[in-house]
Amino acid sequence: MDKRTVINSVINQEPGYAKMPTYIVHILTGTKNMSNESDIQTNVYLQLFCMISNNVYGPILLDKSSNNTQPFRKGQIDEFYINDLSYCGEIKKIRLWHDGGKTTSWHCEW
C-alpha cells in the first residue's frame, strides 16, 4: 500500500441497501518525533473533497479503527470505514488534522 491507495470506495450491492458508498481510509502513523508507543490523546479528523460534485464532507471524527483497538499508535496502519455519504466519485483530496495543538507529537506518514 502506498499514498495512492490511502482511500478506496466500495458500494454495497446487497439487496435492501441503498447504493451508498463506503469509503475505506487507511492511515499510517509514522515514527518521526514520537517519543513513545502510547496512543495519542487527541482527536483526529478527516475531510473529503469530491471531484464530481465539488462537495466537501466533514469534519469526520476518526475514532474507531476497524483493525486496531487503539488507533494512531507509532508505526501502525489503521483502517476506517466512512459510511452514509452521497456518492462522491473520485476523491480530489483529503484533509487530515488533529486538535491536540503543537504539543501533540503525532506524525501521519500517509
Gaussian input, Z-matrix of N, CA and C with variables (Angstrom, degrees):
# hf/3-21g

backbone

0 1
 N
 C     1     B1
 C     2     B2     1     A1
 N     3     B3     2     A2     1     D1
 C     4     B4     3     A3     2     D2
 C     5     B5     4     A4     3     D3
 N     6     B6     5     A5     4     D4
 C     7     B7     6     A6     5     D5
 C     8     B8     7     A7     6     D6
 N     9     B9     8     A8     7     D7
 C    10    B10     9     A9     8     D8
 C    11    B11    10    A10     9     D9
 N    12    B12    11    A11    10    D10
 C    13    B13    12    A12    11    D11
 C    14    B14    13    A13    12    D12
 N    15    B15    14    A14    13    D13
 C    16    B16    15    A15    14    D14
 C    17    B17    16    A16    15    D15
 N    18    B18    17    A17    16    D16
 C    19    B19    18    A18    17    D17
 C    20    B20    19    A19    18    D18
 N    21    B21    20    A20    19    D19
 C    22    B22    21    A21    20    D20
 C    23    B23    22    A22    21    D21
 N    24    B24    23    A23    22    D22
 C    25    B25    24    A24    23    D23
 C    26    B26    25    A25    24    D24
 N    27    B27    26    A26    25    D25
 C    28    B28    27    A27    26    D26
 C    29    B29    28    A28    27    D27
 N    30    B30    29    A29    28    D28
 C    31    B31    30    A30    29    D29
 C    32    B32    31    A31    30    D30
 N    33    B33    32    A32    31    D31
 C    34    B34    33    A33    32    D32
 C    35    B35    34    A34    33    D33
 N    36    B36    35    A35    34    D34
 C    37    B37    36    A36    35    D35
 C    38    B38    37    A37    36    D36
 N    39    B39    38    A38    37    D37
 C    40    B40    39    A39    38    D38
 C    41    B41    40    A40    39    D39
 N    42    B42    41    A41    40    D40
 C    43    B43    42    A42    41    D41
 C    44    B44    43    A43    42    D42
 N    45    B45    44    A44    43    D43
 C    46    B46    45    A45    44    D44
 C    47    B47    46    A46    45    D45
 N    48    B48    47    A47    46    D46
 C    49    B49    48    A48    47    D47
 C    50    B50    49    A49    48    D48
 N    51    B51    50    A50    49    D49
 C    52    B52    51    A51    50    D50
 C    53    B53    52    A52    51    D51
 N    54    B54    53    A53    52    D52
 C    55    B55    54    A54    53    D53
 C    56    B56    55    A55    54    D54
 N    57    B57    56    A56    55    D55
 C    58    B58    57    A57    56    D56
 C    59    B59    58    A58    57    D57
 N    60    B60    59    A59    58    D58
 C    61    B61    60    A60    59    D59
 C    62    B62    61    A61    60    D60
 N    63    B63    62    A62    61    D61
 C    64    B64    63    A63    62    D62
 C    65    B65    64    A64    63    D63
 N    66    B66    65    A65    64    D64
 C    67    B67    66    A66    65    D65
 C    68    B68    67    A67    66    D66
 N    69    B69    68    A68    67    D67
 C    70    B70    69    A69    68    D68
 C    71    B71    70    A70    69    D69
 N    72    B72    71    A71    70    D70
 C    73    B73    72    A72    71    D71
 C    74    B74    73    A73    72    D72
 N    75    B75    74    A74    73    D73
 C    76    B76    75    A75    74    D74
 C    77    B77    76    A76    75    D75
 N    78    B78    77    A77    76    D76
 C    79    B79    78    A78    77    D77
 C    80    B80    79    A79    78    D78
 N    81    B81    80    A80    79    D79
 C    82    B82    81    A81    80    D80
 C    83    B83    82    A82    81    D81
 N    84    B84    83    A83    82    D82
 C    85    B85    84    A84    83    D83
 C    86    B86    85    A85    84    D84
 N    87    B87    86    A86    85    D85
 C    88    B88    87    A87    86    D86
 C    89    B89    88    A88    87    D87
 N    90    B90    89    A89    88    D88
 C    91    B91    90    A90    89    D89
 C    92    B92    91    A91    90    D90
 N    93    B93    92    A92    91    D91
 C    94    B94    93    A93    92    D92
 C    95    B95    94    A94    93    D93
 N    96    B96    95    A95    94    D94
 C    97    B97    96    A96    95    D95
 C    98    B98    97    A97    96    D96
 N    99    B99    98    A98    97    D97
 C   100   B100    99    A99    98    D98
 C   101   B101   100   A100    99    D99
 N   102   B102   101   A101   100   D100
 C   103   B103   102   A102   101   D101
 C   104   B104   103   A103   102   D102
 N   105   B105   104   A104   103   D103
 C   106   B106   105   A105   104   D104
 C   107   B107   106   A106   105   D105
 N   108   B108   107   A107   106   D106
 C   109   B109   108   A108   107   D107
 C   110   B110   109   A109   108   D108
 N   111   B111   110   A110   109   D109
 C   112   B112   111   A111   110   D110
 C   113   B113   112   A112   111   D111
 N   114   B114   113   A113   112   D112
 C   115   B115   114   A114   113   D113
 C   116   B116   115   A115   114   D114
 N   117   B117   116   A116   115   D115
 C   118   B118   117   A117   116   D116
 C   119   B119   118   A118   117   D117
 N   120   B120   119   A119   118   D118
 C   121   B121   120   A120   119   D119
 C   122   B122   121   A121   120   D120
 N   123   B123   122   A122   121   D121
 C   124   B124   123   A123   122   D122
 C   125   B125   124   A124   123   D123
 N   126   B126   125   A125   124   D124
 C   127   B127   126   A126   125   D125
 C   128   B128   127   A127   126   D126
 N   129   B129   128   A128   127   D127
 C   130   B130   129   A129   128   D128
 C   131   B131   130   A130   129   D129
 N   132   B132   131   A131   130   D130
 C   133   B133   132   A132   131   D131
 C   134   B134   133   A133   132   D132
 N   135   B135   134   A134   133   D133
 C   136   B136   135   A135   134   D134
 C   137   B137   136   A136   135   D135
 N   138   B138   137   A137   136   D136
 C   139   B139   138   A138   137   D137
 C   140   B140   139   A139   138   D138
 N   141   B141   140   A140   139   D139
 C   142   B142   141   A141   140   D140
 C   143   B143   142   A142   141   D141
 N   144   B144   143   A143   142   D142
 C   145   B145   144   A144   143   D143
 C   146   B146   145   A145   144   D144
 N   147   B147   146   A146   145   D145
 C   148   B148   147   A147   146   D146
 C   149   B149   148   A148   147   D147
 N   150   B150   149   A149   148   D148
 C   151   B151   150   A150   149   D149
 C   152   B152   151   A151   150   D150
 N   153   B153   152   A152   151   D151
 C   154   B154   153   A153   152   D152
 C   155   B155   154   A154   153   D153
 N   156   B156   155   A155   154   D154
 C   157   B157   156   A156   155   D155
 C   158   B158   157   A157   156   D156
 N   159   B159   158   A158   157   D157
 C   160   B160   159   A159   158   D158
 C   161   B161   160   A160   159   D159
 N   162   B162   161   A161   160   D160
 C   163   B163   162   A162   161   D161
 C   164   B164   163   A163   162   D162
 N   165   B165   164   A164   163   D163
 C   166   B166   165   A165   164   D164
 C   167   B167   166   A166   165   D165
 N   168   B168   167   A167   166   D166
 C   169   B169   168   A168   167   D167
 C   170   B170   169   A169   168   D168
 N   171   B171   170   A170   169   D169
 C   172   B172   171   A171   170   D170
 C   173   B173   172   A172   171   D171
 N   174   B174   173   A173   172   D172
 C   175   B175   174   A174   173   D173
 C   176   B176   175   A175   174   D174
 N   177   B177   176   A176   175   D175
 C   178   B178   177   A177   176   D176
 C   179   B179   178   A178   177   D177
 N   180   B180   179   A179   178   D178
 C   181   B181   180   A180   179   D179
 C   182   B182   181   A181   180   D180
 N   183   B183   182   A182   181   D181
 C   184   B184   183   A183   182   D182
 C   185   B185   184   A184   183   D183
 N   186   B186   185   A185   184   D184
 C   187   B187   186   A186   185   D185
 C   188   B188   187   A187   186   D186
 N   189   B189   188   A188   187   D187
 C   190   B190   189   A189   188   D188
 C   191   B191   190   A190   189   D189
 N   192   B192   191   A191   190   D190
 C   193   B193   192   A192   191   D191
 C   194   B194   193   A193   192   D192
 N   195   B195   194   A194   193   D193
 C   196   B196   195   A195   194   D194
 C   197   B197   196   A196   195   D195
 N   198   B198   197   A197   196   D196
 C   199   B199   198   A198   197   D197
 C   200   B200   199   A199   198   D198
 N   201   B201   200   A200   199   D199
 C   202   B202   201   A201   200   D200
 C   203   B203   202   A202   201   D201
 N   204   B204   203   A203   202   D202
 C   205   B205   204   A204   203   D203
 C   206   B206   205   A205   204   D204
 N   207   B207   206   A206   205   D205
 C   208   B208   207   A207   206   D206
 C   209   B209   208   A208   207   D207
 N   210   B210   209   A209   208   D208
 C   211   B211   210   A210   209   D209
 C   212   B212   211   A211   210   D210
 N   213   B213   212   A212   211   D211
 C   214   B214   213   A213   212   D212
 C   215   B215   214   A214   213   D213
 N   216   B216   215   A215   214   D214
 C   217   B217   216   A216   215   D215
 C   218   B218   217   A217   216   D216
 N   219   B219   218   A218   217   D217
 C   220   B220   219   A219   218   D218
 C   221   B221   220   A220   219   D219
 N   222   B222   221   A221   220   D220
 C   223   B223   222   A222   221   D221
 C   224   B224   223   A223   222   D222
 N   225   B225   224   A224   223   D223
 C   226   B226   225   A225   224   D224
 C   227   B227   226   A226   225   D225
 N   228   B228   227   A227   226   D226
 C   229   B229   228   A228   227   D227
 C   230   B230   229   A229   228   D228
 N   231   B231   230   A230   229   D229
 C   232   B232   231   A231   230   D230
 C   233   B233   232   A232   231   D231
 N   234   B234   233   A233   232   D232
 C   235   B235   234   A234   233   D233
 C   236   B236   235   A235   234   D234
 N   237   B237   236   A236   235   D235
 C   238   B238   237   A237   236   D236
 C   239   B239   238   A238   237   D237
 N   240   B240   239   A239   238   D238
 C   241   B241   240   A240   239   D239
 C   242   B242   241   A241   240   D240
 N   243   B243   242   A242   241   D241
 C   244   B244   243   A243   242   D242
 C   245   B245   244   A244   243   D243
 N   246   B246   245   A245   244   D244
 C   247   B247   246   A246   245   D245
 C   248   B248   247   A247   246   D246
 N   249   B249   248   A248   247   D247
 C   250   B250   249   A249   248   D248
 C   251   B251   250   A250   249   D249
 N   252   B252   251   A251   250   D250
 C   253   B253   252   A252   251   D251
 C   254   B254   253   A253   252   D252
 N   255   B255   254   A254   253   D253
 C   256   B256   255   A255   254   D254
 C   257   B257   256   A256   255   D255
 N   258   B258   257   A257   256   D256
 C   259   B259   258   A258   257   D257
 C   260   B260   259   A259   258   D258
 N   261   B261   260   A260   259   D259
 C   262   B262   261   A261   260   D260
 C   263   B263   262   A262   261   D261
 N   264   B264   263   A263   262   D262
 C   265   B265   264   A264   263   D263
 C   266   B266   265   A265   264   D264
 N   267   B267   266   A266   265   D265
 C   268   B268   267   A267   266   D266
 C   269   B269   268   A268   267   D267
 N   270   B270   269   A269   268   D268
 C   271   B271   270   A270   269   D269
 C   272   B272   271   A271   270   D270
 N   273   B273   272   A272   271   D271
 C   274   B274   273   A273   272   D272
 C   275   B275   274   A274   273   D273
 N   276   B276   275   A275   274   D274
 C   277   B277   276   A276   275   D275
 C   278   B278   277   A277   276   D276
 N   279   B279   278   A278   277   D277
 C   280   B280   279   A279   278   D278
 C   281   B281   280   A280   279   D279
 N   282   B282   281   A281   280   D280
 C   283   B283   282   A282   281   D281
 C   284   B284   283   A283   282   D282
 N   285   B285   284   A284   283   D283
 C   286   B286   285   A285   284   D284
 C   287   B287   286   A286   285   D285
 N   288   B288   287   A287   286   D286
 C   289   B289   288   A288   287   D287
 C   290   B290   289   A289   288   D288
 N   291   B291   290   A290   289   D289
 C   292   B292   291   A291   290   D290
 C   293   B293   292   A292   291   D291
 N   294   B294   293   A293   292   D292
 C   295   B295   294   A294   293   D293
 C   296   B296   295   A295   294   D294
 N   297   B297   296   A296   295   D295
 C   298   B298   297   A297   296   D296
 C   299   B299   298   A298   297   D297
 N   300   B300   299   A299   298   D298
 C   301   B301   300   A300   299   D299
 C   302   B302   301   A301   300   D300
 N   303   B303   302   A302   301   D301
 C   304   B304   303   A303   302   D302
 C   305   B305   304   A304   303   D303
 N   306   B306   305   A305   304   D304
 C   307   B307   306   A306   305   D305
 C   308   B308   307   A307   306   D306
 N   309   B309   308   A308   307   D307
 C   310   B310   309   A309   308   D308
 C   311   B311   310   A310   309   D309
 N   312   B312   311   A311   310   D310
 C   313   B313   312   A312   311   D311
 C   314   B314   313   A313   312   D312
 N   315   B315   314   A314   313   D313
 C   316   B316   315   A315   314   D314
 C   317   B317   316   A316   315   D315
 N   318   B318   317   A317   316   D316
 C   319   B319   318   A318   317   D317
 C   320   B320   319   A319   318   D318
 N   321   B321   320   A320   319   D319
 C   322   B322   321   A321   320   D320
 C   323   B323   322   A322   321   D321
 N   324   B324   323   A323   322   D322
 C   325   B325   324   A324   323   D323
 C   326   B326   325   A325   324   D324
 N   327   B327   326   A326   325   D325
 C   328   B328   327   A327   326   D326
 C   329   B329   328   A328   327   D327

   B1=1.4427
   B2=1.5239
   B3=1.3199
   B4=1.4499
   B5=1.5265
   B6=1.3137
   B7=1.4608
   B8=1.5267
   B9=1.3368
   B10=1.4616
   B11=1.5198
   B12=1.3244
   B13=1.4597
   B14=1.5248
   B15=1.2973
   B16=1.4553
   B17=1.5159
   B18=1.3254
   B19=1.4596
   B20=1.5296
   B21=1.3143
   B22=1.4599
   B23=1.5127
   B24=1.3213
   B25=1.4517
   B26=1.5166
   B27=1.3271
   B28=1.4497
   B29=1.5191
   B30=1.3312
   B31=1.4593
   B32=1.5146
   B33=1.3295
   B34=1.4579
   B35=1.5258
   B36=1.3346
   B37=1.4606
   B38=1.5284
   B39=1.3282
   B40=1.4571
   B41=1.5249
   B42=1.3593
   B43=1.4634
   B44=1.5281
   B45=1.3185
   B46=1.4550
   B47=1.5158
   B48=1.3230
   B49=1.4628
   B50=1.5271
   B51=1.3032
   B52=1.4646
   B53=1.5233
   B54=1.2993
   B55=1.4724
   B56=1.5273
   B57=1.3090
   B58=1.4551
   B59=1.5240
   B60=1.2981
   B61=1.4640
   B62=1.5241
   B63=1.3035
   B64=1.4537
   B65=1.5167
   B66=1.3049
   B67=1.4580
   B68=1.5118
   B69=1.3153
   B70=1.4635
   B71=1.5221
   B72=1.3219
   B73=1.4593
   B74=1.5207
   B75=1.3333
   B76=1.4653
   B77=1.5262
   B78=1.3178
   B79=1.4625
   B80=1.5220
   B81=1.3242
   B82=1.4615
   B83=1.5179
   B84=1.3207
   B85=1.4576
   B86=1.5200
   B87=1.3022
   B88=1.4607
   B89=1.5180
   B90=1.3058
   B91=1.4610
   B92=1.5307
   B93=1.3134
   B94=1.4641
   B95=1.5264
   B96=1.3057
   B97=1.4717
   B98=1.5267
   B99=1.3142
   B100=1.4684
   B101=1.5182
   B102=1.3133
   B103=1.4578
   B104=1.5202
   B105=1.3364
   B106=1.4592
   B107=1.5184
   B108=1.3218
   B109=1.4574
   B110=1.5262
   B111=1.3148
   B112=1.4639
   B113=1.5220
   B114=1.3458
   B115=1.4472
   B116=1.5195
   B117=1.3266
   B118=1.4578
   B119=1.5156
   B120=1.2967
   B121=1.4626
   B122=1.5277
   B123=1.3262
   B124=1.4551
   B125=1.5220
   B126=1.3051
   B127=1.4615
   B128=1.5167
   B129=1.3364
   B130=1.4605
   B131=1.5297
   B132=1.3283
   B133=1.4608
   B134=1.5224
   B135=1.3346
   B136=1.4553
   B137=1.5194
   B138=1.3335
   B139=1.4581
   B140=1.5203
   B141=1.3366
   B142=1.4610
   B143=1.5188
   B144=1.3163
   B145=1.4566
   B146=1.5250
   B147=1.3366
   B148=1.4664
   B149=1.5184
   B150=1.3383
   B151=1.4579
   B152=1.5297
   B153=1.3307
   B154=1.4638
   B155=1.5231
   B156=1.3080
   B157=1.4619
   B158=1.5239
   B159=1.2990
   B160=1.4600
   B161=1.5237
   B162=1.3449
   B163=1.4650
   B164=1.5145
   B165=1.3180
   B166=1.4596
   B167=1.5170
   B168=1.3280
   B169=1.4562
   B170=1.5228
   B171=1.3101
   B172=1.4452
   B173=1.5092
   B174=1.3022
   B175=1.4588
   B176=1.5331
   B177=1.3229
   B178=1.4530
   B179=1.5208
   B180=1.3169
   B181=1.4679
   B182=1.5243
   B183=1.3224
   B184=1.4655
   B185=1.5282
   B186=1.3119
   B187=1.4661
   B188=1.5275
   B189=1.3358
   B190=1.4612
   B191=1.5175
   B192=1.3056
   B193=1.4554
   B194=1.5252
   B195=1.3311
   B196=1.4652
   B197=1.5232
   B198=1.3200
   B199=1.4617
   B200=1.5356
   B201=1.3197
   B202=1.4657
   B203=1.5261
   B204=1.3100
   B205=1.4644
   B206=1.5212
   B207=1.3205
   B208=1.4687
   B209=1.5307
   B210=1.3339
   B211=1.4651
   B212=1.5260
   B213=1.3266
   B214=1.4644
   B215=1.5151
   B216=1.3152
   B217=1.4617
   B218=1.5221
   B219=1.2964
   B220=1.4496
   B221=1.5367
   B222=1.3530
   B223=1.4544
   B224=1.5241
   B225=1.3011
   B226=1.4614
   B227=1.5344
   B228=1.3474
   B229=1.4601
   B230=1.5224
   B231=1.3248
   B232=1.4658
   B233=1.5201
   B234=1.3222
   B235=1.4560
   B236=1.5267
   B237=1.3281
   B238=1.4618
   B239=1.5186
   B240=1.3336
   B241=1.4547
   B242=1.5189
   B243=1.3281
   B244=1.4552
   B245=1.5257
   B246=1.3231
   B247=1.4590
   B248=1.5223
   B249=1.3238
   B250=1.4667
   B251=1.5262
   B252=1.3156
   B253=1.4546
   B254=1.5195
   B255=1.3028
   B256=1.4587
   B257=1.5224
   B258=1.3297
   B259=1.4589
   B260=1.5184
   B261=1.2839
   B262=1.4530
   B263=1.5290
   B264=1.3261
   B265=1.4564
   B266=1.5109
   B267=1.2850
   B268=1.4663
   B269=1.5231
   B270=1.3134
   B271=1.4665
   B272=1.5255
   B273=1.3224
   B274=1.4622
   B275=1.5272
   B276=1.3266
   B277=1.4623
   B278=1.5139
   B279=1.3075
   B280=1.4548
   B281=1.5220
   B282=1.2990
   B283=1.4703
   B284=1.5187
   B285=1.3037
   B286=1.4596
   B287=1.5225
   B288=1.3304
   B289=1.4625
   B290=1.5197
   B291=1.3315
   B292=1.4601
   B293=1.5151
   B294=1.3294
   B295=1.4621
   B296=1.5284
   B297=1.3106
   B298=1.4576
   B299=1.5108
   B300=1.2969
   B301=1.4609
   B302=1.5114
   B303=1.3134
   B304=1.4668
   B305=1.5193
   B306=1.3206
   B307=1.4653
   B308=1.5267
   B309=1.3307
   B310=1.4574
   B311=1.5200
   B312=1.3198
   B313=1.4665
   B314=1.5262
   B315=1.3358
   B316=1.4597
   B317=1.4957
   B318=1.3281
   B319=1.4563
   B320=1.5235
   B321=1.3206
   B322=1.4615
   B323=1.5275
   B324=1.3081
   B325=1.4697
   B326=1.5334
   B327=1.3393
   B328=1.4647
   B329=1.4988
   A1=108.20
   A2=116.16
   A3=120.28
   A4=109.45
   A5=116.79
   A6=121.15
   A7=112.61
   A8=118.21
   A9=120.20
   A10=112.42
   A11=118.84
   A12=121.01
   A13=111.92
   A14=117.41
   A15=121.66
   A16=111.80
   A17=117.49
   A18=120.12
   A19=109.62
   A20=116.42
   A21=123.80
   A22=108.05
   A23=116.79
   A24=118.77
   A25=109.31
   A26=115.13
   A27=123.19
   A28=106.77
   A29=117.48
   A30=120.64
   A31=107.90
   A32=116.36
   A33=122.31
   A34=108.62
   A35=117.01
   A36=122.19
   A37=112.82
   A38=118.16
   A39=120.60
   A40=110.63
   A41=117.23
   A42=120.17
   A43=111.45
   A44=116.30
   A45=120.93
   A46=113.94
   A47=117.08
   A48=119.87
   A49=109.18
   A50=116.06
   A51=119.24
   A52=106.83
   A53=115.89
   A54=118.80
   A55=109.91
   A56=114.10
   A57=121.55
   A58=107.59
   A59=117.46
   A60=118.87
   A61=112.25
   A62=114.40
   A63=121.88
   A64=105.83
   A65=116.94
   A66=121.01
   A67=107.84
   A68=116.12
   A69=122.39
   A70=107.30
   A71=116.02
   A72=122.25
   A73=109.05
   A74=116.07
   A75=122.12
   A76=108.29
   A77=115.93
   A78=121.27
   A79=108.99
   A80=115.48
   A81=121.40
   A82=108.47
   A83=116.18
   A84=120.90
   A85=107.21
   A86=115.54
   A87=120.53
   A88=112.54
   A89=114.71
   A90=121.03
   A91=111.35
   A92=116.73
   A93=122.83
   A94=111.25
   A95=116.80
   A96=124.07
   A97=114.34
   A98=117.91
   A99=120.09
   A100=107.57
   A101=115.70
   A102=120.47
   A103=113.78
   A104=118.38
   A105=119.13
   A106=110.06
   A107=117.12
   A108=123.02
   A109=113.17
   A110=119.08
   A111=120.33
   A112=111.26
   A113=115.77
   A114=119.93
   A115=109.89
   A116=115.81
   A117=119.25
   A118=109.81
   A119=116.14
   A120=122.55
   A121=109.17
   A122=115.33
   A123=121.21
   A124=108.80
   A125=116.99
   A126=121.68
   A127=109.98
   A128=116.49
   A129=122.13
   A130=107.52
   A131=115.87
   A132=122.58
   A133=110.86
   A134=114.08
   A135=121.90
   A136=109.04
   A137=116.87
   A138=123.20
   A139=107.64
   A140=117.20
   A141=123.00
   A142=108.96
   A143=116.84
   A144=123.05
   A145=107.53
   A146=116.60
   A147=122.76
   A148=112.01
   A149=115.31
   A150=121.70
   A151=111.19
   A152=118.02
   A153=121.80
   A154=112.60
   A155=116.61
   A156=120.29
   A157=114.19
   A158=117.68
   A159=123.11
   A160=112.33
   A161=116.62
   A162=120.27
   A163=110.15
   A164=114.89
   A165=122.41
   A166=106.77
   A167=116.86
   A168=122.04
   A169=108.97
   A170=115.75
   A171=120.19
   A172=110.72
   A173=115.95
   A174=126.37
   A175=112.76
   A176=115.18
   A177=123.89
   A178=107.22
   A179=116.44
   A180=121.11
   A181=109.26
   A182=116.82
   A183=122.49
   A184=107.73
   A185=116.16
   A186=118.90
   A187=113.81
   A188=117.90
   A189=119.98
   A190=110.02
   A191=116.41
   A192=121.66
   A193=108.38
   A194=116.95
   A195=119.90
   A196=112.40
   A197=118.31
   A198=119.90
   A199=114.33
   A200=118.36
   A201=121.07
   A202=109.59
   A203=116.71
   A204=119.78
   A205=111.85
   A206=117.14
   A207=121.22
   A208=108.22
   A209=117.07
   A210=119.46
   A211=112.62
   A212=113.83
   A213=123.90
   A214=113.47
   A215=116.06
   A216=120.05
   A217=109.06
   A218=115.78
   A219=124.62
   A220=111.96
   A221=117.07
   A222=122.53
   A223=115.23
   A224=118.49
   A225=123.05
   A226=111.58
   A227=116.01
   A228=121.56
   A229=107.76
   A230=116.24
   A231=122.18
   A232=109.20
   A233=114.88
   A234=122.13
   A235=108.68
   A236=115.84
   A237=121.61
   A238=109.24
   A239=116.09
   A240=122.66
   A241=108.43
   A242=116.20
   A243=122.45
   A244=106.92
   A245=116.52
   A246=122.53
   A247=111.05
   A248=114.84
   A249=123.16
   A250=114.04
   A251=116.87
   A252=120.57
   A253=108.16
   A254=117.18
   A255=120.84
   A256=109.19
   A257=115.95
   A258=119.71
   A259=109.12
   A260=115.59
   A261=122.91
   A262=111.35
   A263=116.53
   A264=119.12
   A265=109.46
   A266=115.09
   A267=119.64
   A268=109.49
   A269=115.39
   A270=120.54
   A271=108.67
   A272=115.40
   A273=120.72
   A274=110.73
   A275=115.61
   A276=120.65
   A277=108.81
   A278=114.92
   A279=120.83
   A280=108.01
   A281=114.43
   A282=121.41
   A283=106.26
   A284=116.74
   A285=123.10
   A286=108.09
   A287=116.97
   A288=119.98
   A289=109.79
   A290=114.78
   A291=120.96
   A292=108.73
   A293=115.74
   A294=120.05
   A295=112.71
   A296=116.29
   A297=120.13
   A298=115.96
   A299=118.59
   A300=120.63
   A301=112.28
   A302=116.29
   A303=121.87
   A304=113.59
   A305=117.20
   A306=119.19
   A307=112.50
   A308=117.97
   A309=121.00
   A310=109.27
   A311=115.92
   A312=119.75
   A313=109.54
   A314=116.15
   A315=122.27
   A316=108.71
   A317=116.58
   A318=122.04
   A319=109.48
   A320=117.30
   A321=122.17
   A322=107.85
   A323=115.96
   A324=120.98
   A325=109.87
   A326=116.72
   A327=124.76
   A328=110.00
   D1=140.16
   D2=176.66
   D3=-137.22
   D4=-172.30
   D5=-174.77
   D6=-60.37
   D7=-26.36
   D8=-178.38
   D9=-74.67
   D10=-17.27
   D11=-177.78
   D12=-115.21
   D13=26.62
   D14=-179.02
   D15=-66.45
   D16=-31.55
   D17=-178.98
   D18=-131.30
   D19=131.62
   D20=177.56
   D21=-126.37
   D22=161.70
   D23=173.44
   D24=-129.27
   D25=143.80
   D26=179.44
   D27=-132.25
   D28=135.83
   D29=176.45
   D30=-107.43
   D31=125.27
   D32=-179.58
   D33=-70.67
   D34=119.69
   D35=-177.74
   D36=-99.78
   D37=5.22
   D38=-177.83
   D39=-68.99
   D40=145.97
   D41=178.22
   D42=-59.19
   D43=140.99
   D44=178.12
   D45=93.22
   D46=-11.58
   D47=179.38
   D48=-99.98
   D49=137.25
   D50=171.48
   D51=-66.36
   D52=150.15
   D53=-177.74
   D54=-81.20
   D55=62.61
   D56=177.53
   D57=-98.26
   D58=135.17
   D59=-178.01
   D60=-75.15
   D61=154.79
   D62=167.08
   D63=-110.58
   D64=121.52
   D65=177.39
   D66=-92.84
   D67=128.94
   D68=-178.88
   D69=-106.92
   D70=118.89
   D71=-176.17
   D72=-112.20
   D73=128.71
   D74=176.09
   D75=-110.49
   D76=131.00
   D77=179.81
   D78=-128.96
   D79=126.65
   D80=175.65
   D81=-101.62
   D82=118.17
   D83=174.20
   D84=-81.87
   D85=125.40
   D86=-177.89
   D87=-77.89
   D88=-176.96
   D89=179.53
   D90=-111.23
   D91=-6.52
   D92=-177.72
   D93=-64.70
   D94=127.38
   D95=174.76
   D96=60.56
   D97=21.15
   D98=177.44
   D99=-101.63
   D100=123.25
   D101=-171.82
   D102=-80.25
   D103=-27.17
   D104=-179.36
   D105=-148.08
   D106=-179.17
   D107=-175.38
   D108=-88.77
   D109=-2.44
   D110=-174.35
   D111=-71.65
   D112=156.99
   D113=179.10
   D114=-70.04
   D115=156.54
   D116=-178.69
   D117=-76.46
   D118=148.17
   D119=-179.24
   D120=-102.38
   D121=59.81
   D122=-179.07
   D123=-154.12
   D124=168.30
   D125=176.08
   D126=-97.39
   D127=140.27
   D128=178.00
   D129=-113.29
   D130=134.34
   D131=-176.35
   D132=-123.79
   D133=158.65
   D134=-179.57
   D135=-136.54
   D136=143.51
   D137=169.02
   D138=-123.85
   D139=139.19
   D140=176.35
   D141=-108.48
   D142=130.77
   D143=177.61
   D144=-110.52
   D145=118.97
   D146=-172.12
   D147=-88.31
   D148=143.51
   D149=178.26
   D150=-77.69
   D151=-45.25
   D152=-173.08
   D153=-71.25
   D154=-55.19
   D155=-171.35
   D156=-97.99
   D157=-5.97
   D158=-173.69
   D159=60.50
   D160=18.03
   D161=175.34
   D162=-72.05
   D163=154.20
   D164=173.58
   D165=-123.21
   D166=123.63
   D167=178.90
   D168=-107.90
   D169=131.71
   D170=177.53
   D171=130.02
   D172=176.30
   D173=9.67
   D174=-72.88
   D175=142.71
   D176=178.47
   D177=-114.56
   D178=119.63
   D179=179.61
   D180=-73.55
   D181=125.11
   D182=177.20
   D183=-97.95
   D184=91.52
   D185=-175.39
   D186=-122.06
   D187=-11.37
   D188=-177.95
   D189=-126.95
   D190=94.82
   D191=175.70
   D192=-71.54
   D193=135.64
   D194=-179.04
   D195=-77.62
   D196=-15.90
   D197=-176.40
   D198=-119.55
   D199=-1.21
   D200=178.96
   D201=-141.62
   D202=138.22
   D203=179.45
   D204=-73.85
   D205=-29.07
   D206=177.41
   D207=-120.92
   D208=101.92
   D209=-178.24
   D210=-73.33
   D211=160.52
   D212=171.87
   D213=65.67
   D214=40.36
   D215=173.40
   D216=-92.31
   D217=154.38
   D218=-176.86
   D219=-50.61
   D220=122.99
   D221=176.26
   D222=75.44
   D223=9.95
   D224=-173.04
   D225=-101.73
   D226=142.74
   D227=172.69
   D228=-99.21
   D229=125.57
   D230=177.54
   D231=-111.25
   D232=146.14
   D233=179.30
   D234=-118.90
   D235=129.75
   D236=-179.47
   D237=-125.49
   D238=139.07
   D239=176.86
   D240=-104.07
   D241=122.61
   D242=179.08
   D243=-107.25
   D244=114.70
   D245=-176.30
   D246=-113.60
   D247=173.86
   D248=170.93
   D249=63.79
   D250=32.70
   D251=173.27
   D252=-113.37
   D253=149.15
   D254=174.43
   D255=-63.96
   D256=161.55
   D257=178.34
   D258=-61.39
   D259=129.04
   D260=-173.61
   D261=-107.87
   D262=-14.25
   D263=-173.22
   D264=71.31
   D265=-151.09
   D266=177.72
   D267=-68.98
   D268=140.83
   D269=178.39
   D270=-81.55
   D271=123.90
   D272=179.63
   D273=-73.44
   D274=-46.12
   D275=177.78
   D276=-162.77
   D277=164.48
   D278=173.16
   D279=-126.48
   D280=152.39
   D281=175.01
   D282=-121.79
   D283=130.22
   D284=-177.28
   D285=-128.89
   D286=132.86
   D287=179.77
   D288=-155.05
   D289=167.83
   D290=174.97
   D291=-127.43
   D292=161.66
   D293=-177.33
   D294=-104.55
   D295=23.22
   D296=-175.54
   D297=-87.64
   D298=-3.71
   D299=-179.65
   D300=76.00
   D301=-173.33
   D302=-175.50
   D303=-73.65
   D304=-14.33
   D305=-178.62
   D306=-83.88
   D307=-12.73
   D308=179.10
   D309=-83.71
   D310=124.77
   D311=-178.12
   D312=-101.30
   D313=81.18
   D314=175.57
   D315=-123.95
   D316=130.35
   D317=-177.64
   D318=-122.05
   D319=120.21
   D320=176.69
   D321=-89.48
   D322=116.38
   D323=178.85
   D324=-75.11
   D325=-46.72
   D326=172.96
   D327=-164.23

